[in-house]
């Protein structure tokens, strides 16, 4: 009987198929995939192709752009913006490291000591994101203002002298310095580090920590030998979720930095919106950034060996 | 080969708990516990869930701080010693193997933390002891429950602790595997000669493995002794009911004469030996195990000198090796009888019968206790 051999019998068994009915493919998974695939095609695949194509075009906004396979755009994209690449790389790396350093203890505390307050504490981490990103960043202008309490404390604690020597602040100011840019970025991306960290820490069976302590691990060794390795998926996830948007971010540099803290994003915006023939080089920079980030991320994941932990 | 070559046992002395108490808020989990566990013994703490046995174990391992009292290992007090500094290791209830490490590294963990440079020979020998040497490269989640259990044991044993604590180590295994592991654990303990303290709610498990059992109830020890002692001569109704089954018959002492106590119950004079009676005046409870009770068609068949009661069979279950009867006395109380299958005729429900037992097999308990204590807890504990 065909009904018995039909691999989709499970799905169709309520209504027995007529004997001459051919076994048909189950289309449901494909239909369910369609909206997502369509979305990705229109808003991901096509824009990438457009960018790549634009990166080898020539022309200007008045006369239009033509695909001329002008690879020299890449030459400009790579060699003319060294400072901006350096800044983007430096600020995003610093942000990622600081977010991890600040976020790990927070996530650890909530996961292991939060008890019944866990959900509330995690909500407190996320709730600030309900306010617009721009408004929260602008608020940092006030926080770091020259007459504000933060700068006052830093100045009287002689921290500013140190940061000035390192070139992170200038002239007794914090606002409009690299330090302000990194502060803004750490603040904005911290929840993205904490969330994945919390998720992986929360999954760790506390009995494993007891077993560690039973097997001659001090509190620190237990963390180093058991908690840390088991939370690596969260560390990798959290750092990626921070690093990837941070390396492309230019709002913080724009609002909290100065003309000497330019990042790649600002240059791309400038080329796209304010220079009549900047579109192709802007696109080339975007492609360079995308490929660069991809390579960094891939080698990072490989090095962290997270596939082994999943 | 003596296993002391493997473990080079340390002469650590007995484990002593003195006035050990643990309170969680208003709840007293462990109540002024005094206990000495001799070195090299296989000791079981037996009780239903919530009786304080696991809390006691956790205080010995250092994972729980006592509210009051002291813990000694030999002459050294370890009450305030951090768990990672105690020469004590635990086999956790759900094994708690480290999922990110392979079996070899799990077993080597304790030695590495203590700074041993070469661990391979010890780990290999330990894996050999639990017969899982071929799994060294696997991850814990690739092992069956029984295998994980043995690795958890190896991981603890390799450190040659003065005391090995086992927290319901077989609870997660199915019945057949549990039986097998009971024998295995006993073999290993005999081989390595370490002190094992084993926490369980399973009386059969405790009786199979332990030299000495402490029955715990409400944070206190009800009775301590060898399995045979506890079974044959329970000191409280809780122990009588929790450890196997008992027929408990309330009565009043009529007299004591020449080492024989006579108890009046159900209108008859029943006797027991004075040295097995915990109370020899006033209200007592006379106990007898169901397998010590025999059944006869009429009172005439009962040999002289035996205690005898009459009643009606209300239930008969034939289970092959034995037949279990429930006999209802005139007073409404029920006596349960396990009769070995020796080919005697089976009594049907409704038959008028006499039940009888050798007076030397009975035991006497203080009559002021709750006669049901420990009887219902058993189900809860087994869940």
Interface residues (C-beta under 8 A of the other chain):
Chain A: X205 X207 X208 X210 X211 X212 X213 X214 X215 X216 X217 X218 X221 X225 X226 X229 X230 X309
Chain B: X61 X62 X63 X82 X83 X84 X85 X88 X89 X90 X92 X94 X96 X97 X98 X99 X100 X109 X110 X113 X114 X155 X156 X159
